[in-house]
Each structure stands twice: as C-alpha cells, then as structure tokens.
Amino acid sequence: MKFKLLKKHKKDSNKWLSRHINDEFVLKSKKEGFRSRSSYKLIQINNKFDFLNSSKNILDLGCAPGGWLQVSKKFSSVETKILGIDKLDIEAIPGVQFYKGDIFEEEVVNYIQVFFRTKIDLIMSDMSPNSTGNKRVDHLRIFSLVERVVNISTKLLQKDGFIVIKIFQGGMYGDLMNNMKGSLKNIKNFKPKASRKESPEMYLIAQKK
C-alpha cells in the first residue's frame, strides 16, 4: 500500500517526501519499532561483518535519534555496556546510557573513558554534517568528522576492536584512506541495501592495529 501526500509542496520536496513515506525501510522501521531506517544499515553491516555479538563495550558517536543504539542493544549480550553521544537529546533506551555533548570537546572524551574504564570493543559513527550546498566545504566537514572519530578510536579502541564509520565517496576519499591506514587494518568498504542507491554514502569497517 502506498500513501499519497495531501498537502502541496515544492516539486523536489514533494518527491522526497513521497519517496520517504513509501520507503521499504521506513515502513519496516515503524512496524518493528526502530527509530529510523538507518537501523537496517547497521543490521546489514553486522550481518556481513559480525561484530555486535562479540563486543562488550560499544560506543555510538552521533547517535541521535537512537536507531543504532536500539540495534546494538538487541544484538549484543545482556552484559554489554552501550554508550551513545550526541549534541541532540534522544528518548531514553532501557539498558543504554546517553551523554549529551560534542565529540570535538575533550570533556566528552573524558566522560567516555570514565564510563567504560577500559578499552572499547566497538566504535560506530553514522554521522554526516548538514549540507551547505558547497561541495568543497561539505567534503571538508565530512573529512573533519571522520578524522575525529578515527582519532578517538586511536585513543580508546582496543587492539583488534572494530570501527564502523559512514564515509562519502568524493574528492577527499583517497586522503581519508591514507590517514586511516596508520592506525587501522583490515579496512573494508560496504554499502548496505538500506543505503539509497543514489546516495554517495558507504560504510568503512576496520579494526584497530
């Protein structure tokens, strides 16, 4: 069954809204109780690389609205400690800790260290900056986000621990790969089915050296 929009919108907006409300994974997320369609991206990534069940300490950077936290809780063991970080508030998830803050602030990194009190098994990031419309500026902001997540993983991730990061294909892709090779190994790129075909996003999955 498809839904029709009742209100008039600009052509591009109308096209996006129509696609969104009829999207397979949007409908599925509502039916299965996940907060966003991106939950299925993590499910599909985990189905291929199998890191959630073995991770006892999980950190989700830029976690709002909490879809990846829900998946982490569902697919990990009862003893697993899960922490989500974001500048935006999220609705509480039983068994999951949330801290409101900016990942570029050292106070946030300090909180993460105090919370886990040990090295982390899995660090995830599904973050993407708001688009400015300027491709160069957007690429720089993406690069900055990914670089920050990698820097945090270098400091907090245990040896052989997993990192999952959203990246975008573009002019700085080669630079990102070169920067990561110093601290990461077994670097793989994967585009889950839940990622829209027209989107340049993909996910990098790697382990700490």
C-alpha positions as CSV (number, residue, x, y, z in Angstrom):
1,M,0.0,0.0,0.0
2,K,1.3,3.4,-0.9
3,F,0.5,6.7,0.8
4,K,-0.4,9.9,-1.0
5,L,0.5,13.3,0.1
6,L,-2.4,15.6,0.8
7,K,-0.6,18.9,1.0
8,K,1.0,20.7,-1.8
9,H,4.8,21.0,-1.6
10,K,7.5,22.2,-4.0
11,K,8.3,19.6,-6.6
12,D,11.7,18.4,-5.1
13,S,10.3,18.4,-1.6
14,N,7.2,16.5,-2.7
15,K,9.3,13.9,-4.5
16,W,11.5,13.4,-1.4
17,L,8.5,13.1,1.0
18,S,6.7,10.7,-1.3
19,R,9.8,8.5,-1.6
20,H,10.4,8.7,2.2
21,I,7.0,7.7,3.4
22,N,6.8,4.8,0.9
23,D,10.4,3.7,1.6
24,E,10.7,0.0,2.3
25,F,12.9,0.5,5.4
26,V,10.9,3.5,6.7
27,L,7.8,1.3,6.7
28,K,9.7,-1.6,8.2
29,S,11.2,0.5,11.0
30,K,7.8,1.7,12.0
31,K,6.5,-1.9,12.0
32,E,9.4,-3.3,14.0
33,G,9.8,-0.4,16.4
34,F,13.1,1.1,15.3
35,R,13.6,4.8,15.4
36,S,15.0,5.3,11.9
37,R,15.5,3.4,8.6
38,S,19.3,3.6,9.3
39,S,18.8,0.9,11.9
40,Y,18.7,-1.6,9.0
41,K,22.1,-0.3,7.7
42,L,23.7,-1.4,10.9
43,I,21.8,-4.7,10.9
44,Q,23.0,-5.4,7.3
45,I,26.6,-4.3,8.1
46,N,26.6,-6.6,11.2
47,N,25.2,-9.5,9.2
48,K,28.3,-9.3,6.9
49,F,31.0,-8.5,9.5
50,D,29.5,-9.9,12.7
51,F,30.9,-7.6,15.4
52,L,28.0,-6.8,17.7
53,N,27.6,-10.1,19.5
54,S,31.3,-10.2,20.5
55,S,31.5,-6.6,21.6
56,K,31.2,-6.0,25.4
57,N,31.8,-2.2,25.2
58,I,30.0,-0.3,22.5
59,L,30.3,3.5,21.7
60,D,28.0,5.2,19.2
61,L,29.1,8.7,18.2
62,G,26.4,11.0,16.9
63,C,23.7,8.5,18.0
64,A,20.5,10.6,17.5
65,P,17.7,9.5,17.2
66,G,19.0,6.2,18.6
67,G,18.4,3.7,15.9
68,W,21.9,2.2,16.1
69,L,21.7,2.1,19.9
70,Q,18.5,0.0,19.6
71,V,20.2,-2.4,17.2
72,S,23.3,-2.6,19.4
73,K,21.1,-3.5,22.4
74,K,19.1,-6.1,20.5
75,F,22.1,-7.9,19.0
76,S,24.6,-7.8,21.9
77,S,24.7,-9.7,25.1
78,V,23.0,-8.6,28.4
79,E,26.3,-7.6,30.0
80,T,27.3,-5.3,27.2
81,K,27.9,-1.6,28.1
82,I,26.5,0.7,25.5
83,L,27.0,4.5,25.4
84,G,25.6,7.0,22.9
85,I,26.9,10.5,22.4
86,D,25.1,13.3,20.6
87,K,24.6,17.1,20.7
88,L,20.9,16.4,20.4
89,D,18.7,14.8,23.1
90,I,17.3,11.4,22.5
91,E,14.5,9.4,24.1
92,A,15.8,7.1,26.7
93,I,16.5,3.4,25.7
94,P,16.4,0.8,28.5
95,G,19.9,-0.6,29.2
96,V,21.7,2.1,27.2
97,Q,23.5,5.2,28.6
98,F,23.3,8.5,26.8
99,Y,25.6,11.6,27.2
100,K,24.8,14.9,25.6
101,G,27.9,16.6,24.2
102,D,30.1,17.5,21.2
103,I,32.6,14.8,20.2
104,F,35.1,17.6,19.4
105,E,35.2,18.6,23.1
106,E,37.7,16.8,25.3
107,E,35.2,16.8,28.2
108,V,33.2,14.2,26.1
109,V,36.2,12.0,25.6
110,N,37.0,12.2,29.3
111,Y,33.4,11.1,30.1
112,I,33.7,8.1,27.7
113,Q,36.9,7.0,29.4
114,V,35.3,7.2,32.9
115,F,32.1,5.4,31.7
116,F,33.9,2.4,30.2
117,R,37.0,2.3,32.4
118,T,38.6,0.0,29.8
119,K,39.3,0.0,26.1
120,I,36.3,-0.2,23.8
121,D,35.4,-3.1,21.6
122,L,33.4,-1.2,19.0
123,I,33.1,2.4,18.0
124,M,30.4,3.4,15.5
125,S,29.5,6.6,13.7
126,D,26.6,7.2,11.3
127,M,27.2,11.0,11.4
128,S,27.0,13.3,8.5
129,P,27.2,17.1,8.6
130,N,24.4,19.3,7.4
131,S,24.9,20.2,3.8
132,T,25.9,23.7,3.0
133,G,25.5,23.4,-0.8
134,N,29.2,24.0,-1.3
135,K,30.8,20.7,-2.2
136,R,34.3,21.6,-1.0
137,V,33.0,22.9,2.3
138,D,30.9,19.8,2.7
139,H,33.8,17.5,1.9
140,L,36.0,19.3,4.5
141,R,33.3,18.9,7.1
142,I,32.9,15.2,6.4
143,F,36.7,14.8,6.5
144,S,36.8,16.6,9.8
145,L,34.1,14.3,11.3
146,V,35.6,11.1,10.1
147,E,39.1,12.2,11.2
148,R,37.8,13.0,14.7
149,V,36.1,9.6,15.0
150,V,39.4,7.9,13.9
151,N,41.4,10.0,16.4
152,I,39.0,8.9,19.2
153,S,39.3,5.3,18.2
154,T,43.1,5.5,18.2
155,K,42.9,6.6,21.8
156,L,40.0,4.5,23.1
157,L,39.6,1.4,20.9
158,Q,41.3,-1.8,22.0
159,K,43.6,-3.8,19.7
160,D,41.6,-5.7,17.1
161,G,38.5,-3.7,18.1
162,F,36.1,-2.7,15.4
163,I,35.3,0.7,14.0
164,V,32.3,1.4,11.7
165,I,32.1,4.9,10.1
166,K,29.9,6.5,7.5
167,I,32.0,8.0,4.7
168,F,31.2,9.6,1.4
169,Q,32.8,9.0,-2.0
170,G,34.3,12.2,-3.3
171,G,37.4,14.3,-3.8
172,M,38.9,13.6,-0.4
173,Y,38.2,9.9,-0.3
174,G,41.8,9.0,-1.1
175,D,43.1,11.3,1.7
176,L,40.8,9.6,4.2
177,M,42.0,6.2,3.3
178,N,45.7,7.2,3.6
179,N,45.1,8.8,7.0
180,M,43.3,5.7,8.3
181,K,46.0,3.2,7.3
182,G,48.3,4.4,10.0
183,S,46.1,3.1,12.8
184,L,43.6,0.7,11.2
185,K,43.8,-2.7,9.5
186,N,41.5,-4.9,7.5
187,I,39.8,-1.9,6.1
188,K,36.7,-2.7,4.1
189,N,34.1,-0.6,2.3
190,F,30.5,-1.7,2.3
191,K,27.2,-0.2,1.0
192,P,24.2,-1.9,2.7
193,K,21.0,-2.4,0.8
194,A,19.3,0.1,3.2
195,S,21.5,2.9,1.8
196,R,19.8,4.5,-1.0
197,K,21.4,3.8,-4.4
198,E,21.7,7.4,-5.3
199,S,23.4,8.3,-2.1
200,P,27.2,8.6,-2.2
201,E,27.4,7.2,1.4
202,M,29.1,4.0,2.2
203,Y,30.5,2.5,5.4
204,L,34.1,1.8,6.3
205,I,34.6,-1.2,8.6
206,A,38.1,-1.8,10.1
207,Q,40.0,-3.0,13.1
208,K,42.5,-1.3,15.3
209,K,46.1,-2.2,14.7
